[in-house]
Amino acid sequence: MGATYEAAGVSIDAGEEAVRRIGDLVRSTTRPEVIGGIGGFGGLFALGDRFSDPVLVSTTDGVGTKAMVATAVGRYDTIGIDLVAMCVDDLICQGAEPLFFLDYISIGRLDPDHVTSLVAGVAEGCRQAGCALVGGEMAEHPGAMEPGEFDLVGFAVGAVERSRIIDGSAVTPGDVLIGLSSPGLRSNGYSLARHVLFELAGRSVDDPAWDGHDAPSVGDELLVPSVIYAPAVRALLDEVEVHAIAHVTGGGLAGNLVRVLPEGARAVVDRSSWEPPRIFGEIQRLGEVSDDEMAKVFNLGIGLVIAVPAEAAGHTLDVVAAAGRRGQVIGDVVVGERGVRWR
């Protein structure tokens, strides 16, 4: 018998079984604009007449080395939420409504149970964000990746009326900065977190994340799924004049907030205005990580920053709270050189 794809490490049957299993998950995210279903060579989405002058906004991202934590714990059903959050919360920074999403899973050996768990998380993230999962791709990479090893990336498309694009140009001295809380690391800084917790401190994923009988395990704490802010921000955009939105990912709060500041505007952030989740303190203590390094790598408990006029701050907090998100005033904008200053 000659060589076969199966013998080379790729199972077409396993791929077809995985596609069959995820059909209901994909259908659970559908929107009226979706045409057809999975199985075609492309996902079809009709904008219709909801927008008078639509501008499409696209984003792509991955979950990085958080995937390695999921593998170590053996739990894959939430990391897809992180993937969707990383993409749709970039879209919302420009005022765009998330419309549809596609994922890409590369994996060492295609196990239908494993893939179904991953896509279940993606579908849950899409339901939370209100966008449709219109397609994706699974690729088995024997030799390039070990069995059980995987990477998860995604691509989102949204739309915004041209007249309502948010680009930071409206930011003005006197604006207030509202920070929306993030309960965990989201999907950023995991290379440093893993280095400190697993290599330097010798922790395992089953060890307590900190002292105390009610402490979560390290694995549970590192797998806290990312909050998806897009629905709360969409509600806010109908209520408040929003001048800028910054998604706090790699580069930390300062590195991302500066991206939406115009020349002559300086953001002043009060570090004492919120309490970072405890996991950040454990990482800093165990790794002897400096304050500056922590602030450069992690979000420290603030996942999104919104700049609004000072008189709108109270209403902003009320609207995001009604949408299930906790926020607080973390600073303001002053006249000065473009940048971010801590106080």
Secondary structure by P-SEA (a helix, b strand, c coil): cccccccccccaaaaaaaaaaaaaaaaaaccccccccccccbbbbbbcccccbbbbbbbbccccaaaaaaaaacccccaaaaaaaaccccccccccccccbbbbbbbccccaaaaaaaaaaaaaaaaaaccccccbbbbbbccccccccccccbbbbbbbccccccccccccccbbbbbbbbccccccaaaaaaaaaccccccccccccccccccccaaaaaacccccaaaaaaaaaaccccccccccccccccccccccccccbbbbbccccccccaaaaaaaaaacccaaaaaacccccccbbbbccccaaaaaaaaaaaacccccccccccccccccccc
